[in-house]
């Protein structure tokens, strides 16, 4: 891991610890560690690709979008259609 990435992360974490309302405006409190992890991962990818370590606005928005998106849980309907008509799993 790059020292520059860790210095960047220290600044990010310090900012959000001092400004918790700003963090909560981006992600839920229970996803705080995942948020930091994704920022660290993206910053390191930027470093490896020879780009600026600091995240772009678009990169930060993508992380927030990913963490705030509710994953759809597939449910099984109690009724389903067969060649014999509807069948209930009850």
PyMOL CGO cylinders between C-alpha atoms (Angstrom):
from pymol import cmd
from pymol.cgo import CYLINDER

trace = [
    CYLINDER, 0.00, 0.00, 0.00, 1.21, 3.45, -0.79, 0.3, 1, 1, 1, 1, 1, 1,
    CYLINDER, 1.21, 3.45, -0.79, 2.08, 5.80, 2.04, 0.3, 1, 1, 1, 1, 1, 1,
    CYLINDER, 2.08, 5.80, 2.04, 0.37, 8.56, 0.06, 0.3, 1, 1, 1, 1, 1, 1,
    CYLINDER, 0.37, 8.56, 0.06, -2.89, 6.60, 0.05, 0.3, 1, 1, 1, 1, 1, 1,
    CYLINDER, -2.89, 6.60, 0.05, -2.69, 6.12, 3.83, 0.3, 1, 1, 1, 1, 1, 1,
    CYLINDER, -2.69, 6.12, 3.83, -2.02, 9.83, 4.37, 0.3, 1, 1, 1, 1, 1, 1,
    CYLINDER, -2.02, 9.83, 4.37, -5.02, 10.63, 2.16, 0.3, 1, 1, 1, 1, 1, 1,
    CYLINDER, -5.02, 10.63, 2.16, -7.20, 8.19, 4.10, 0.3, 1, 1, 1, 1, 1, 1,
    CYLINDER, -7.20, 8.19, 4.10, -6.09, 9.65, 7.44, 0.3, 1, 1, 1, 1, 1, 1,
    CYLINDER, -6.09, 9.65, 7.44, -7.29, 13.06, 6.23, 0.3, 1, 1, 1, 1, 1, 1,
    CYLINDER, -7.29, 13.06, 6.23, -10.60, 11.68, 4.97, 0.3, 1, 1, 1, 1, 1, 1,
    CYLINDER, -10.60, 11.68, 4.97, -11.32, 9.80, 8.19, 0.3, 1, 1, 1, 1, 1, 1,
    CYLINDER, -11.32, 9.80, 8.19, -10.31, 12.80, 10.34, 0.3, 1, 1, 1, 1, 1, 1,
    CYLINDER, -10.31, 12.80, 10.34, -12.63, 15.08, 8.36, 0.3, 1, 1, 1, 1, 1, 1,
    CYLINDER, -12.63, 15.08, 8.36, -15.64, 12.79, 8.73, 0.3, 1, 1, 1, 1, 1, 1,
    CYLINDER, -15.64, 12.79, 8.73, -14.97, 12.15, 12.43, 0.3, 1, 1, 1, 1, 1, 1,
    CYLINDER, -14.97, 12.15, 12.43, -15.01, 15.92, 12.98, 0.3, 1, 1, 1, 1, 1, 1,
    CYLINDER, -15.01, 15.92, 12.98, -18.06, 16.36, 10.71, 0.3, 1, 1, 1, 1, 1, 1,
    CYLINDER, -18.06, 16.36, 10.71, -20.31, 13.32, 11.27, 0.3, 1, 1, 1, 1, 1, 1,
    CYLINDER, -20.31, 13.32, 11.27, -23.34, 15.03, 9.71, 0.3, 1, 1, 1, 1, 1, 1,
    CYLINDER, -23.34, 15.03, 9.71, -21.44, 15.29, 6.43, 0.3, 1, 1, 1, 1, 1, 1,
    CYLINDER, -21.44, 15.29, 6.43, -20.75, 11.56, 6.53, 0.3, 1, 1, 1, 1, 1, 1,
    CYLINDER, -20.75, 11.56, 6.53, -24.39, 10.76, 7.27, 0.3, 1, 1, 1, 1, 1, 1,
    CYLINDER, -24.39, 10.76, 7.27, -25.45, 12.89, 4.32, 0.3, 1, 1, 1, 1, 1, 1,
    CYLINDER, -25.45, 12.89, 4.32, -23.46, 10.50, 2.10, 0.3, 1, 1, 1, 1, 1, 1,
    CYLINDER, -23.46, 10.50, 2.10, -23.88, 7.02, 3.60, 0.3, 1, 1, 1, 1, 1, 1,
    CYLINDER, -23.88, 7.02, 3.60, -25.70, 5.34, 6.50, 0.3, 1, 1, 1, 1, 1, 1,
    CYLINDER, -25.70, 5.34, 6.50, -23.76, 5.11, 9.78, 0.3, 1, 1, 1, 1, 1, 1,
    CYLINDER, -23.76, 5.11, 9.78, -23.60, 1.30, 9.61, 0.3, 1, 1, 1, 1, 1, 1,
    CYLINDER, -23.60, 1.30, 9.61, -21.75, 1.50, 6.28, 0.3, 1, 1, 1, 1, 1, 1,
    CYLINDER, -21.75, 1.50, 6.28, -19.05, 3.91, 7.47, 0.3, 1, 1, 1, 1, 1, 1,
    CYLINDER, -19.05, 3.91, 7.47, -16.22, 1.33, 7.49, 0.3, 1, 1, 1, 1, 1, 1,
    CYLINDER, -16.22, 1.33, 7.49, -17.25, -0.03, 4.08, 0.3, 1, 1, 1, 1, 1, 1,
    CYLINDER, -17.25, -0.03, 4.08, -17.26, 3.56, 2.80, 0.3, 1, 1, 1, 1, 1, 1,
    CYLINDER, -17.26, 3.56, 2.80, -13.67, 4.10, 3.97, 0.3, 1, 1, 1, 1, 1, 1,
    CYLINDER, -13.67, 4.10, 3.97, -12.63, 0.74, 2.56, 0.3, 1, 1, 1, 1, 1, 1,
    CYLINDER, -12.63, 0.74, 2.56, -14.02, 1.57, -0.88, 0.3, 1, 1, 1, 1, 1, 1,
    CYLINDER, -14.02, 1.57, -0.88, -12.36, 5.00, -0.84, 0.3, 1, 1, 1, 1, 1, 1,
    CYLINDER, -12.36, 5.00, -0.84, -9.04, 3.36, 0.08, 0.3, 1, 1, 1, 1, 1, 1,
    CYLINDER, -9.04, 3.36, 0.08, -9.43, 0.77, -2.68, 0.3, 1, 1, 1, 1, 1, 1,
    CYLINDER, -9.43, 0.77, -2.68, -10.27, 3.41, -5.31, 0.3, 1, 1, 1, 1, 1, 1,
    CYLINDER, -10.27, 3.41, -5.31, -7.41, 5.68, -4.20, 0.3, 1, 1, 1, 1, 1, 1,
    CYLINDER, -7.41, 5.68, -4.20, -5.00, 2.76, -4.46, 0.3, 1, 1, 1, 1, 1, 1,
    CYLINDER, -5.00, 2.76, -4.46, -6.31, 1.90, -7.94, 0.3, 1, 1, 1, 1, 1, 1,
    CYLINDER, -6.31, 1.90, -7.94, -5.77, 5.54, -8.94, 0.3, 1, 1, 1, 1, 1, 1,
    CYLINDER, -5.77, 5.54, -8.94, -2.20, 5.31, -7.58, 0.3, 1, 1, 1, 1, 1, 1,
    CYLINDER, -2.20, 5.31, -7.58, -1.49, 2.07, -9.47, 0.3, 1, 1, 1, 1, 1, 1,
    CYLINDER, -1.49, 2.07, -9.47, -2.81, 3.59, -12.71, 0.3, 1, 1, 1, 1, 1, 1,
    CYLINDER, -2.81, 3.59, -12.71, -0.59, 6.66, -12.33, 0.3, 1, 1, 1, 1, 1, 1,
    CYLINDER, -0.59, 6.66, -12.33, -3.51, 8.98, -11.65, 0.3, 1, 1, 1, 1, 1, 1,
    CYLINDER, -3.51, 8.98, -11.65, -4.05, 11.48, -8.86, 0.3, 1, 1, 1, 1, 1, 1,
    CYLINDER, -4.05, 11.48, -8.86, -4.69, 9.61, -5.59, 0.3, 1, 1, 1, 1, 1, 1,
    CYLINDER, -4.69, 9.61, -5.59, -7.56, 11.84, -4.52, 0.3, 1, 1, 1, 1, 1, 1,
    CYLINDER, -7.56, 11.84, -4.52, -10.92, 10.60, -5.72, 0.3, 1, 1, 1, 1, 1, 1,
    CYLINDER, -10.92, 10.60, -5.72, -12.81, 12.51, -8.36, 0.3, 1, 1, 1, 1, 1, 1,
    CYLINDER, -12.81, 12.51, -8.36, -16.32, 13.69, -7.63, 0.3, 1, 1, 1, 1, 1, 1,
    CYLINDER, -16.32, 13.69, -7.63, -17.65, 10.99, -9.95, 0.3, 1, 1, 1, 1, 1, 1,
    CYLINDER, -17.65, 10.99, -9.95, -15.70, 8.25, -8.13, 0.3, 1, 1, 1, 1, 1, 1,
    CYLINDER, -15.70, 8.25, -8.13, -17.03, 9.44, -4.77, 0.3, 1, 1, 1, 1, 1, 1,
    CYLINDER, -17.03, 9.44, -4.77, -20.58, 9.59, -6.10, 0.3, 1, 1, 1, 1, 1, 1,
    CYLINDER, -20.58, 9.59, -6.10, -20.29, 6.04, -7.46, 0.3, 1, 1, 1, 1, 1, 1,
    CYLINDER, -20.29, 6.04, -7.46, -19.21, 4.76, -4.05, 0.3, 1, 1, 1, 1, 1, 1,
    CYLINDER, -19.21, 4.76, -4.05, -22.09, 6.55, -2.33, 0.3, 1, 1, 1, 1, 1, 1,
    CYLINDER, -22.09, 6.55, -2.33, -24.54, 5.27, -4.93, 0.3, 1, 1, 1, 1, 1, 1,
    CYLINDER, -24.54, 5.27, -4.93, -23.32, 1.70, -4.47, 0.3, 1, 1, 1, 1, 1, 1,
    CYLINDER, -23.32, 1.70, -4.47, -23.59, 1.88, -0.68, 0.3, 1, 1, 1, 1, 1, 1,
    CYLINDER, -23.59, 1.88, -0.68, -27.04, 3.49, -0.72, 0.3, 1, 1, 1, 1, 1, 1,
    CYLINDER, -27.04, 3.49, -0.72, -28.60, 1.18, -3.31, 0.3, 1, 1, 1, 1, 1, 1,
    CYLINDER, -28.60, 1.18, -3.31, -30.89, -1.37, -1.76, 0.3, 1, 1, 1, 1, 1, 1,
    CYLINDER, -30.89, -1.37, -1.76, -30.18, -4.74, -3.25, 0.3, 1, 1, 1, 1, 1, 1,
    CYLINDER, -30.18, -4.74, -3.25, -33.32, -6.39, -4.56, 0.3, 1, 1, 1, 1, 1, 1,
    CYLINDER, -33.32, -6.39, -4.56, -34.03, -9.67, -2.83, 0.3, 1, 1, 1, 1, 1, 1,
    CYLINDER, -34.03, -9.67, -2.83, -35.63, -12.22, -5.08, 0.3, 1, 1, 1, 1, 1, 1,
    CYLINDER, -35.63, -12.22, -5.08, -38.73, -13.75, -3.59, 0.3, 1, 1, 1, 1, 1, 1,
    CYLINDER, -38.73, -13.75, -3.59, -40.53, -16.88, -4.57, 0.3, 1, 1, 1, 1, 1, 1,
    CYLINDER, -40.53, -16.88, -4.57, -44.18, -16.34, -5.33, 0.3, 1, 1, 1, 1, 1, 1,
    CYLINDER, -44.18, -16.34, -5.33, -46.51, -18.85, -3.69, 0.3, 1, 1, 1, 1, 1, 1,
    CYLINDER, -46.51, -18.85, -3.69, -48.31, -19.31, -7.02, 0.3, 1, 1, 1, 1, 1, 1,
    CYLINDER, -48.31, -19.31, -7.02, -46.70, -20.11, -10.32, 0.3, 1, 1, 1, 1, 1, 1,
    CYLINDER, -46.70, -20.11, -10.32, -47.99, -21.05, -13.72, 0.3, 1, 1, 1, 1, 1, 1,
    CYLINDER, -47.99, -21.05, -13.72, -47.54, -24.57, -15.11, 0.3, 1, 1, 1, 1, 1, 1,
    CYLINDER, -47.54, -24.57, -15.11, -48.99, -26.38, -18.11, 0.3, 1, 1, 1, 1, 1, 1,
    CYLINDER, -48.99, -26.38, -18.11, -51.67, -27.70, -15.73, 0.3, 1, 1, 1, 1, 1, 1,
    CYLINDER, -51.67, -27.70, -15.73, -52.61, -24.22, -14.49, 0.3, 1, 1, 1, 1, 1, 1,
    CYLINDER, -52.61, -24.22, -14.49, -51.59, -22.29, -11.37, 0.3, 1, 1, 1, 1, 1, 1,
    CYLINDER, -51.59, -22.29, -11.37, -50.01, -24.24, -8.54, 0.3, 1, 1, 1, 1, 1, 1,
    CYLINDER, -50.01, -24.24, -8.54, -49.60, -23.02, -4.98, 0.3, 1, 1, 1, 1, 1, 1,
    CYLINDER, -49.60, -23.02, -4.98, -46.51, -23.87, -2.91, 0.3, 1, 1, 1, 1, 1, 1,
    CYLINDER, -46.51, -23.87, -2.91, -48.55, -23.67, 0.27, 0.3, 1, 1, 1, 1, 1, 1,
]
cmd.load_cgo(trace, "trace")
